[in-house]
Amino acid sequence: MLTRFMFAIVALLPAAAALGDTPKDLAKLFPKDTLGFACRAGADAAGRMAEGTSFGDLVADPEMRRFTTSVCAAIDGFIRAQARNEGVPPEMVEGSLRVLHDFWTRPVAMGVIDFQLSEDKQSVDAAIVCHVGKDAARLAADVEALLVTAGAPAQEVEFAGHKFTIADPDEKDFRPLFGAVGEYFVILHGERSAEVIQRIETGGPNLSDDETLAACRNRIAGDDDTRSMAMYINVDRVAAKLKALAVDIAGPDRGDVEKVCSVLNALGLENLAGVAWESHYRKGGCYDAMYFHTPGGGRGLLAAGGKAITEDDLQLIPKNARWASAANVELAAGLRALLTHAKSMDPEAAQHISGVESIAQGVLGMPPVDFLELFGDTFVVYDAPDSGGIWFTGAVLIVDCRDTDKAEKAMTQLVRSVASMIAGEVAMDVKTLEHKDYKIRYINAAGQPVPVAPAWAVRDGRLIMGLYPQMVASTLDRLAEGNLRDTSILANEDFKKARSVLGDLGTSFTYTNTTDGVRALYPFALIAGQIGAAMAQGEGIDIDVTAIPSLRTLEKYIHGQVQFTQTNGDGTLVTSYGAIPFGVNSMAPASVMVAPMTAAILLPSLSRARELSKRTVCAADLRGIGQAMYIHAQDDGRFPSDFQTLIDENNITTKMLICPSTNHVVGDALDACYVIVPGQTTYSDPSNVLVYERRENHDGEGVNVLFQDGHVQFISIEELDRRLEETRQRLEKAGN
């Protein structure tokens, strides 16, 4: 009963009445070396910050007020009725409302000061602080009264010279204390939480003095009068503690931890000191910023000096885009670094990765890194009504090319490689459409109901891709119209307003037409609202669906969301500006679309590619088995006649004996997937079959074979039979 009541009452949070409060920097109440921190200004201060912004005007609109008031009143009546029916004391109801009211409306912060996780000690030092002014003691009394009414064994204790209440004194590990300290209600846990009390009463070095947090705040350019929410993680200290914990847990395998750390370092994360995120109300809108602090210059993923996007890049995006993204990314260099570091972690993983690279090279006609190097570092993707698509199908991708002729040939090679792999299932080829002065290549598929015809063309050193040739043609026509600036995103009013707030373009840009999004989702919201209201009325909650604001009202206050990424020698700043708090990450639709455009070309061959990948795993496992057999044969030159010997010697694992193309699992017979040809030595004929796969492993398409000289080859069933017979004859002749 009590649990149900407490969960239900949380729904009243938005209905809490506003009380005055001055913005507080609660970071000043936590030690300087605090690991993680989060805070919110409270509904009172946030409401004042939002005045005059698009979001504040939306909340203040009469239709929106009617909606929030009616919904909250209905929920309030339902909760009070349920409380009476279940015998919840009235004072508990009122006390719960006051507690929730205080936490909703007043500034609140939480910080993890320290933690220790080892065999000898498991502890967390943390605190929650709520600034409630003269009502701090009353809030503490309300919380204590709720515990007593609920039957909790609350007990008064002394901590750091103050009287606090502990909810369950019999609990050994988790013992949070709560009470009032001056104008603050605090919840404390761990010995170091006493430092929060000290800073409330006498001050001292605090988190706002931390060099990394200060650098983040300086770059974000926020202040207490506009900051509605914030989070901060001291990555340096957290990473050091987690690494120590991982090394302690790993024990003799701590070398694996070092390998993982070396890869993270190579990616540039070793120089990441801290990360901060803040949400502000500024210049009529909502401004969000995240800063990655890399003092002395970032490396790898956070390297400074990346090429900034230009207005010429943005002119490619239509003014009325539904969403858009532009970025400068060195994909080839990134893939090369990723492959290098991934292979360095583990020899077995390196074998698997090399196998996948070989498959990709066979499909592309060149190594994957070489394929990516055909393209430049500027990528632009967008969806606009003129494309003619629905949802994300109208996306167009424009990529700089270092060599357009080779890029076109590589695309054609890719399609034809895929076509050869799926021959018999789908007849697929590249056809050409003459469109004015340009040639549009597109994929024509016959034999299956393929819903897209991915297409591409080259113009001015750029490759233009779309899911249909009509979309590529539409893009070519727009780019030929002349003055692109007046028809591009540069002339979009939402973009121009956001740019005045966010500043320089930076290395990436994203845009979301939030108004279009609201317009598209509104019909579904009405349907869901009607269904929800009907169900709520059946439960006794009198909610009127007519209280939902009209689309016209919502459109008055919503405007587009813009995001920039800017990198300098001290860190990377990601900022966004729009109508709603928390930002709308435009990279989501962009990245969601780039993948389908590529997948549309490769989709028919995915099952085939998965099977090829499984063959690669088999081959890698067989090579590992071969190495283990040679280790066994070091003493007398004889190879083992069974797999159990290799397992007993800890030279292989049972998992290596399972072909991923089969349904066999660890625990089945050791020779369920692979067979040893016994009676051989290191002096046997190098062309002898040493271990081979069972014929059914890959549906009769062939088998991987380990030969006596250690190499592995995928051959047909007929070839296997011939090689086995030759091996048998040679062994008989040698007397084995």
C-alpha positions in Angstrom: 0.0 0.0 0.0 2.7 2.5 1.0 4.9 1.7 -2.0 2.0 2.2 -4.4 1.1 5.5 -2.8 4.6 6.8 -2.9 5.1 6.0 -6.6 1.7 7.6 -7.5 2.5 10.8 -5.6 5.6 11.4 -7.7 3.2 12.4 -10.5 2.4 15.6 -8.6 5.9 17.0 -9.0 5.1 19.3 -11.9 2.1 20.7 -10.0 4.3 22.1 -7.2 3.8 25.8 -6.6 6.8 28.1 -7.1 8.7 29.6 -4.2 11.4 32.3 -4.6 15.0 31.4 -4.5 18.3 32.9 -5.6 20.4 30.8 -8.0 23.1 28.9 -6.0 26.4 27.4 -7.2 26.1 24.2 -5.1 29.5 23.0 -6.5 30.9 25.2 -3.7 29.6 22.8 -1.1 31.6 19.8 -2.3 35.3 19.0 -1.9 37.6 20.0 -4.7 38.5 16.4 -5.6 34.8 15.3 -6.0 34.6 12.6 -8.7 31.2 13.4 -10.1 28.6 16.1 -9.6 25.1 16.9 -10.9 22.7 19.8 -10.0 19.5 21.5 -11.1 18.5 25.0 -10.2 15.0 24.0 -9.2 11.6 24.9 -10.8 11.5 28.3 -9.1 14.8 29.6 -10.5 14.4 27.8 -13.8 11.0 29.3 -14.3 12.5 32.8 -13.9 15.4 31.9 -16.2 12.9 30.8 -18.9 10.9 34.0 -18.9 11.0 35.6 -22.4 12.4 32.4 -24.1 10.4 30.3 -26.5 10.1 27.5 -24.0 9.0 29.8 -21.2 6.4 31.4 -23.5 5.1 27.9 -24.4 4.7 26.9 -20.8 2.9 30.2 -20.1 0.5 29.9 -23.0 -3.1 29.6 -21.8 -3.7 26.4 -23.7 -0.6 24.8 -22.1 -1.5 26.1 -18.6 -5.0 24.6 -19.0 -3.4 21.3 -20.0 -1.0 21.1 -17.1 -3.5 22.4 -14.6 -6.2 19.9 -15.6 -3.9 16.9 -15.8 -2.3 17.7 -12.4 -5.6 18.4 -10.7 -7.0 15.0 -12.0 -4.0 13.1 -10.7 -4.1 15.0 -7.4 -7.7 14.0 -6.9 -7.0 10.4 -7.8 -4.1 10.1 -5.4 -6.0 11.6 -2.5 -8.9 9.3 -3.2 -6.6 6.3 -3.3 -4.9 7.4 -0.1 -8.2 7.6 1.7 -9.3 4.2 0.4 -6.1 2.5 1.4 -6.0 4.2 4.9 -3.0 6.3 4.3 -3.0 9.0 7.1 -3.8 12.5 5.8 -0.6 13.9 7.5 1.4 11.5 5.4 -0.2 12.7 2.2 0.5 16.3 3.1 4.0 15.6 4.3 4.8 13.8 1.1 3.6 16.7 -1.0 5.7 19.1 1.0 8.8 17.0 0.6 8.3 16.6 -3.1 7.5 20.2 -3.5 10.8 21.2 -1.9 12.9 18.9 -4.0 11.1 20.0 -7.2 11.2 23.7 -6.7 14.5 24.3 -4.8 18.1 23.9 -6.0 19.4 20.4 -5.5 22.8 18.8 -6.1 24.3 15.4 -5.8 28.0 14.5 -5.6 30.1 11.3 -5.5 33.1 12.4 -3.4 35.0 9.2 -3.4 34.7 5.4 -3.5 36.7 2.4 -2.4 36.1 -1.0 -4.0 38.4 -3.8 -3.0 38.4 -7.1 -1.1 39.1 -5.2 2.1 36.9 -2.2 1.7 33.7 -1.3 -0.1 32.6 2.3 0.5 31.1 5.3 -1.2 31.3 8.9 0.1 28.4 10.9 -1.4 26.0 13.7 -0.5 22.7 15.2 -1.7 22.1 18.9 -0.8 18.9 20.8 -1.2 18.8 24.6 -0.5 15.5 25.3 1.3 16.4 28.3 3.4 14.5 28.7 6.7 12.5 25.6 5.9 15.5 23.2 6.1 14.6 22.0 9.6 10.9 21.6 8.6 11.9 19.5 5.6 14.1 17.3 7.8 11.1 16.9 10.2 8.8 16.0 7.3 11.1 13.3 6.1 11.5 11.8 9.5 7.8 11.9 10.1 7.2 10.0 6.9 9.7 7.3 8.0 8.1 7.0 11.4 4.6 6.7 9.8 5.9 4.1 7.4 7.3 2.1 10.3 10.9 2.6 9.5 13.3 2.2 12.5 14.6 5.7 12.3 17.1 6.7 14.9 18.9 9.9 15.9 22.7 9.8 15.6 25.6 12.4 15.9 27.9 13.0 12.9 30.5 15.8 12.5 29.1 17.6 15.5 25.4 17.6 14.3 22.3 15.6 15.0 21.1 13.5 12.1 18.6 10.8 11.5 19.5 7.4 10.1 16.7 5.5 8.4 17.8 2.0 9.3 20.5 1.8 12.1 20.7 -2.0 11.7 21.9 -1.8 8.1 25.7 -2.4 7.9 26.7 -1.3 4.4 24.3 1.4 3.3 23.7 3.9 6.1 22.6 7.3 4.8 22.0 10.1 7.3 19.7 13.1 6.8 19.1 16.4 8.5 19.3 20.2 8.4 22.6 22.1 8.3 21.9 25.8 8.2 19.8 26.6 5.2 20.4 23.2 3.6 18.7 19.8 3.9 21.4 17.2 3.4 21.6 13.4 2.9 25.0 12.1 3.7 26.8 8.8 3.2 30.4 7.9 4.1 33.1 9.6 6.2 34.1 12.2 3.7 30.6 13.5 3.4 31.4 15.5 6.5 33.4 17.8 4.3 30.1 19.0 2.8 29.0 20.1 6.3 32.4 21.9 6.7 31.9 23.9 3.5 28.3 24.8 4.3 29.5 26.3 7.6 33.0 27.6 7.0 33.8 27.3 3.3 37.2 26.1 2.1 38.6 24.7 -1.2 35.7 23.3 -3.2 34.7 21.8 -6.5 34.3 25.2 -8.1 38.0 25.7 -7.6 38.8 22.5 -9.6 41.0 23.5 -12.6 39.2 21.2 -15.0 35.6 22.3 -13.9 36.7 25.9 -14.1 38.1 25.4 -17.6 34.9 23.7 -18.7 32.7 26.5 -17.3 34.9 29.1 -18.9 34.6 27.5 -22.3 30.9 26.8 -21.9 30.5 30.5 -20.9 27.6 30.0 -18.5 26.8 31.5 -15.1 24.5 30.9 -12.1 21.8 33.2 -13.4 21.2 31.1 -16.6 22.3 27.6 -15.6 19.3 25.3 -15.1 21.1 22.0 -14.9 24.7 20.8 -15.0 26.8 17.6 -14.7 30.5 17.1 -14.3 32.8 14.1 -14.2 36.5 14.3 -13.2 37.6 11.7 -15.7 41.2 11.7 -14.5 40.4 10.6 -11.0 37.5 8.3 -12.0 39.7 6.5 -14.6 42.6 6.1 -12.1 40.3 4.5 -9.6 38.6 2.2 -12.1 42.0 1.1 -13.5 43.2 0.3 -10.1 40.0 -1.7 -9.4 40.3 -3.5 -12.7 44.0 -4.4 -12.1 43.0 -5.7 -8.6 40.2 -7.8 -9.9 42.2 -9.1 -12.9 45.0 -10.4 -10.7 47.4 -12.4 -12.9 45.6 -11.3 -16.0 46.3 -7.6 -15.3 48.2 -7.4 -18.6 44.8 -7.5 -20.3 43.8 -4.4 -18.4 47.0 -2.7 -19.6 46.2 -3.6 -23.2 42.8 -2.1 -23.0 44.2 1.1 -21.4 46.8 1.3 -24.1 44.1 1.2 -26.8 42.1 3.9 -25.0 45.2 6.0 -24.7 45.9 5.6 -28.4 42.4 6.8 -29.2 43.2 10.0 -27.2 41.3 9.3 -24.0 44.4 9.3 -21.8 44.5 13.1 -22.1 40.8 13.7 -21.2 40.8 15.4 -17.8 37.1 16.0 -17.4 33.7 16.3 -19.0 31.0 18.9 -18.2 27.5 19.4 -19.5 25.2 22.4 -18.8 21.8 23.6 -19.9 21.1 27.3 -20.0 18.3 29.7 -21.0 19.8 32.3 -23.1 18.9 34.9 -25.8 15.3 33.7 -26.2 16.1 30.0 -26.4 17.6 27.0 -24.8 21.4 26.6 -24.9 23.1 23.3 -24.1 26.8 22.6 -24.0 29.2 19.7 -23.4 32.9 20.3 -23.0 35.6 17.6 -23.2 38.7 19.1 -21.4 42.0 18.0 -22.8 44.6 20.3 -21.3 47.7 20.6 -23.5 45.9 19.4 -26.6 43.7 16.4 -27.4 44.9 13.4 -29.3 43.2 10.7 -31.3 39.4 11.2 -31.3 39.8 14.5 -29.4 42.6 15.9 -31.4 42.6 19.7 -32.1 43.1 21.3 -35.4 40.5 19.4 -37.4 39.4 21.2 -40.5 36.4 23.4 -40.0 33.3 23.1 -42.2 32.8 26.1 -44.4 29.8 28.1 -45.8 30.5 26.4 -49.1 29.8 23.1 -47.4 26.6 24.4 -45.8 25.4 25.8 -49.1 24.9 22.2 -50.2 22.0 21.9 -47.7 18.6 23.2 -48.8 17.0 26.0 -46.7 13.9 23.9 -45.9 15.8 20.7 -44.8 14.0 18.5 -42.3 17.3 17.6 -40.8 20.9 18.0 -41.8 24.5 17.3 -40.8 27.9 18.3 -42.0 31.2 17.2 -40.6 34.9 16.9 -41.4 36.0 13.4 -40.5 39.2 11.5 -41.6 37.5 8.1 -42.0 40.5 6.3 -43.5 42.9 7.5 -40.8 40.4 6.6 -38.1 39.8 3.1 -39.5 43.6 2.5 -39.8 44.2 3.5 -36.2 41.2 1.4 -35.0 42.4 -1.7 -36.8 46.0 -1.3 -35.6 45.1 -0.9 -32.0 42.4 -3.6 -32.1 44.9 -6.1 -33.5 47.5 -5.2 -30.9 45.2 -6.3 -28.1 45.0 -10.0 -28.8 46.6 -12.3 -31.4 43.3 -14.3 -31.8 41.3 -11.1 -32.3 44.0 -10.0 -34.8 43.4 -13.2 -36.8 39.6 -12.6 -36.9 40.0 -9.0 -37.9 42.4 -9.9 -40.6 39.9 -12.4 -41.9 37.2 -9.8 -42.0 39.6 -7.4 -43.8 40.2 -10.1 -46.4 36.5 -10.5 -47.0 36.0 -6.8 -47.3 38.9 -6.5 -49.7 37.4 -9.2 -51.9 34.1 -7.3 -52.0 35.6 -3.8 -52.5 38.5 -4.9 -54.8 40.9 -3.1 -52.6 41.8 -2.9 -48.8 39.0 -1.1 -46.8 41.4 1.7 -45.8 42.4 2.3 -49.4 38.7 2.5 -50.4 38.0 5.1 -47.7 41.0 7.1 -48.9 39.3 7.7 -52.2 37.0 10.1 -50.4 37.7 13.4 -48.8 37.0 14.4 -45.2 33.9 16.5 -45.7 30.5 14.7 -45.4 27.1 16.4 -45.8 23.8 14.6 -45.4 20.3 15.9 -45.2 16.6 15.2 -45.9 14.4 17.9 -47.5 10.8 17.9 -48.9 12.2 18.4 -52.4 13.8 15.0 -52.3 10.4 13.4 -52.4 11.0 10.9 -49.6 9.0 10.1 -46.5 10.5 9.9 -43.1 14.2 9.2 -43.7 14.0 7.9 -47.2 14.6 11.3 -48.8 18.2 11.5 -47.4 21.0 12.7 -49.7 24.7 12.1 -48.9 27.3 14.4 -50.5 31.0 13.4 -50.0 34.2 15.1 -51.2 36.3 12.8 -53.4 40.0 12.8 -53.8 39.7 10.9 -57.1 36.2 10.9 -58.6 37.0 8.4 -61.4 38.4 5.9 -59.0 35.6 6.5 -56.5 32.9 5.8 -59.2 34.8 2.7 -60.3 35.1 1.5 -56.7 31.3 1.9 -56.2 30.6 -0.1 -59.4 33.1 -2.8 -58.3 31.3 -3.0 -54.9 27.9 -3.5 -56.5 29.1 -6.1 -58.9 31.0 -8.0 -56.2 27.8 -8.1 -54.2 25.8 -9.1 -57.2 28.2 -12.1 -57.9 27.8 -13.2 -54.2 24.0 -13.3 -54.4 23.7 -14.6 -57.9 20.6 -16.8 -58.2 18.7 -14.8 -55.5 18.6 -11.3 -57.0 19.7 -10.2 -60.4 21.5 -6.9 -59.6 23.6 -4.6 -61.8 24.6 -1.0 -62.2 22.7 1.0 -64.8 23.2 4.6 -66.1 20.7 7.4 -66.4 21.6 10.4 -68.6 20.4 13.5 -66.7 21.3 16.8 -68.5 25.1 17.0 -68.4 25.5 14.3 -65.8 25.4 10.5 -65.5 23.5 9.0 -62.6 24.5 5.4 -61.8 21.9 3.4 -60.0 21.4 -0.2 -58.8 18.8 -2.1 -60.7 17.6 -5.2 -58.9 15.3 -7.9 -60.4 13.8 -11.0 -59.0 12.9 -9.6 -55.5 10.7 -6.8 -54.3 13.7 -4.5 -53.4 12.1 -1.1 -52.3 15.0 1.1 -53.1 17.4 1.8 -56.1 20.5 3.4 -54.5 22.0 5.9 -56.9 25.1 8.2 -57.2 26.6 10.8 -59.4 29.7 13.0 -59.5 29.6 16.8 -59.7 32.4 19.3 -58.9 34.6 16.7 -57.2 31.8 15.5 -55.0 30.0 12.1 -54.9 26.2 12.6 -54.5 24.3 9.6 -53.2 20.6 8.9 -52.6 18.2 6.0 -52.2 16.7 6.7 -55.6 18.0 8.2 -58.8 15.3 10.9 -58.7 16.7 12.2 -55.5 20.2 12.5 -57.0 18.7 14.2 -60.0 16.8 16.7 -57.8 20.1 17.5 -56.0 22.0 18.0 -59.2 19.3 20.4 -60.4 19.4 22.5 -57.3 23.2 22.7 -57.3 23.0 24.1 -60.9 20.6 26.9 -60.0 23.3 29.5 -59.3 23.4 31.5 -56.1 23.1 28.7 -53.6 23.4 30.9 -50.5 19.8 32.2 -50.8 18.3 28.7 -51.1 20.5 27.0 -48.5 20.5 26.5 -44.8 22.6 29.7 -44.5 19.4 31.7 -45.3 17.3 29.7 -42.8 16.1 32.0 -40.0 16.5 29.4 -37.3 20.1 28.7 -38.4 20.9 32.4 -38.4 19.5 32.9 -34.9 21.4 29.9 -33.5 24.6 30.9 -35.2 24.5 34.3 -33.4 24.5 32.4 -30.1 26.8 29.5 -30.9 29.5 31.4 -32.8 32.0 29.8 -35.2 30.9 26.8 -37.4 33.5 24.4 -36.0 34.3 20.9 -37.3 30.7 19.6 -37.5 27.2 21.0 -37.7 23.7 19.4 -37.3 20.2 20.8 -37.7 16.8 19.6 -36.9 13.6 21.3 -38.0 11.8 20.7 -34.8 8.6 22.3 -36.1 8.4 19.7 -38.8 9.0 17.0 -36.2 6.2 18.3 -34.0 3.9 18.5 -37.0 4.6 14.9 -38.0 4.2 13.5 -34.5 1.2 15.5 -33.4 -1.5 13.2 -35.0 0.1 10.3 -33.1 0.1 12.3 -29.9 -3.6 13.0 -30.3 -4.3 9.3 -30.7 -2.1 8.3 -27.8 -3.7 11.1 -25.7 -7.2 9.9 -26.4 -6.4 6.3 -25.6 -4.6 7.4 -22.4 -7.5 9.7 -21.3 -10.0 6.9 -21.9 -8.0 4.4 -19.9 -7.4 7.0 -17.1 -11.1 7.7 -16.8 -11.7 4.0 -16.4 -9.4 4.2 -13.4 -11.2 7.2 -11.9 -8.8 9.9 -13.2 -10.9 12.5 -14.8 -8.7 13.7 -17.6 -10.2 15.5 -20.6 -8.4 14.9 -23.9 -9.6 18.4 -25.2 -7.0 19.8 -22.8 -4.2 18.9 -25.2 -2.9 22.1 -26.8 -3.6 22.5 -30.5 -0.9 22.1 -33.1 -1.2 25.7 -34.0 -0.4 26.7 -30.5 2.7 24.5 -30.3 4.0 25.7 -33.7 4.0 29.3 -32.4 6.8 28.6 -29.9 8.9 25.8 -31.5 11.9 26.6 -33.7 14.8 24.6 -35.2 17.6 23.1 -33.2 21.2 23.7 -34.3 24.4 22.1 -33.0 28.1 23.0 -33.5 31.3 21.1 -32.5 34.3 23.3 -32.0 37.8 22.1 -31.1 40.8 24.0 -29.8 44.1 23.3 -28.1 42.4 22.9 -24.7 39.3 20.8 -25.5 36.2 20.0 -27.6 33.0 22.0 -27.2 29.6 20.6 -28.4 26.9 23.3 -28.2 23.3 23.4 -29.3 20.6 26.0 -29.4 16.8 25.5 -29.9 13.4 25.9 -28.4 13.4 23.0 -26.0 15.8 22.2 -23.1 18.2 19.3 -23.3 18.8 19.7 -27.0 17.8 17.6 -30.0 20.8 15.6 -31.3 20.5 16.0 -35.0 23.4 13.5 -35.5 20.8 10.8 -34.7 18.8 11.1 -37.9 21.9 11.8 -39.9 23.8 8.7 -38.7 20.6 6.7 -38.9 20.4 7.6 -42.6 24.0 7.1 -43.7 23.8 3.5 -42.6 20.7 2.6 -44.6 22.1 4.2 -47.7 25.1 1.9 -47.5 23.0 -1.1 -46.3 20.7 -0.7 -49.3 23.6 -1.7 -51.5 24.8 -4.5 -49.2 21.5 -5.7 -47.7 21.0 -8.7 -50.1 24.4 -10.0 -49.3 24.4 -9.7 -45.5 23.6 -13.3 -44.9 26.3 -14.3 -47.2 28.8 -12.0 -45.5 27.9 -13.5 -42.1 28.6 -16.9 -43.4 32.0 -15.8 -44.8 32.8 -14.3 -41.4 32.0 -17.6 -39.8 34.4 -19.3 -42.2 37.0 -16.8 -41.1 36.5 -17.7 -37.5 36.9 -21.4 -38.3 40.1 -20.8 -40.2 41.5 -18.8 -37.3 40.6 -21.5 -34.8 42.2 -24.2 -37.0 45.4 -22.1 -37.2 45.4 -21.9 -33.4 44.8 -25.7 -33.2 47.8 -26.2 -35.6 50.0 -24.1 -33.4 49.0 -26.1 -30.4 49.7 -29.4 -32.2 53.2 -28.2 -33.0 53.8 -27.2 -29.4 52.8 -30.7 -28.4 55.2 -32.2 -30.9 58.2 -30.3 -29.7 59.5 -33.3 -27.7 59.2 -36.3 -30.0 57.9 -34.8 -33.2 54.6 -36.6 -33.0 51.2 -34.8 -33.4 48.5 -35.8 -30.9 45.7 -38.1 -32.2 42.9 -36.4 -30.2 41.8 -32.9 -29.1 41.6 -33.8 -25.4 45.4 -34.0 -25.2 45.6 -30.3 -26.4 43.0 -29.3 -23.9 44.7 -31.1 -21.0 47.9 -29.3 -21.9 46.0 -25.9 -21.8 47.1 -25.2 -25.4 43.5 -24.8 -26.7 40.0 -24.2 -25.3 36.9 -26.3 -26.0 35.4 -23.1 -27.6 38.0 -23.3 -30.4 36.5 -26.7 -31.4 33.1 -25.2 -32.1 32.3 -24.1 -35.7 30.1 -21.0 -35.5 28.2 -22.2 -38.6 26.8 -25.2 -36.7 24.5 -25.6 -33.7 27.1 -27.4 -31.6 27.9 -26.0 -28.2 30.6 -26.5 -25.6 30.0 -29.9 -24.0 29.3 -31.7 -27.2 31.8 -34.3 -28.5 35.2 -32.7 -29.0 35.3 -33.9 -32.7 31.8 -32.8 -33.5 33.1 -30.1 -35.8 36.7 -30.9 -36.6 38.5 -34.2 -37.3 42.2 -35.1 -36.7 44.0 -37.3 -39.2 46.1 -39.4 -36.8 49.5 -40.9 -37.1 51.4 -37.9 -38.3 54.7 -36.2 -37.3 56.5 -33.0 -38.0 58.4 -35.0 -40.7 55.2 -36.0 -42.6 54.5 -34.6 -46.1 53.7 -30.8 -45.8 50.7 -31.3 -48.1 49.1 -33.9 -45.8 45.7 -33.0 -44.3 46.2 -32.7 -40.5 42.8 -31.5 -39.3 39.6 -30.8 -41.4 36.1 -29.7 -40.9 33.2 -32.0 -41.1 31.5 -31.7 -44.5 28.1 -30.5 -43.2 29.6 -27.5 -41.3 29.0 -25.0 -44.1 26.0 -26.6 -45.8 28.2 -28.5 -48.3 29.8 -25.3 -49.7 33.2 -26.5 -48.7 35.4 -26.9 -45.6 38.5 -25.3 -44.0 41.5 -27.6 -43.9 44.6 -27.5 -41.7 47.6 -28.9 -43.6 50.7 -30.4 -42.0 52.8 -27.3 -42.8 50.4 -25.2 -40.7 48.5 -23.3 -43.4 44.7 -23.3 -43.6 42.7 -23.3 -46.8 39.0 -23.4 -47.7 38.4 -26.1 -50.3 35.4 -27.9 -51.9 34.1 -31.2 -50.6 35.4 -32.9 -53.8 38.9 -31.4 -53.2 38.8 -32.5 -49.5 38.0 -36.1 -50.5 40.9 -36.1 -53.0 43.4 -34.6 -50.4 42.3 -37.1 -47.8 42.9 -40.0 -50.1 46.3 -38.7 -51.0 47.2 -38.2 -47.3 46.0 -41.8 -46.6 48.2 -43.2 -49.4 51.3 -41.3 -48.2 50.8 -42.4 -44.6 50.3 -46.1 -45.6 53.5 -45.9 -47.7 55.4 -44.5 -44.8 54.1 -47.3 -42.6 51.8 -45.1 -40.4 
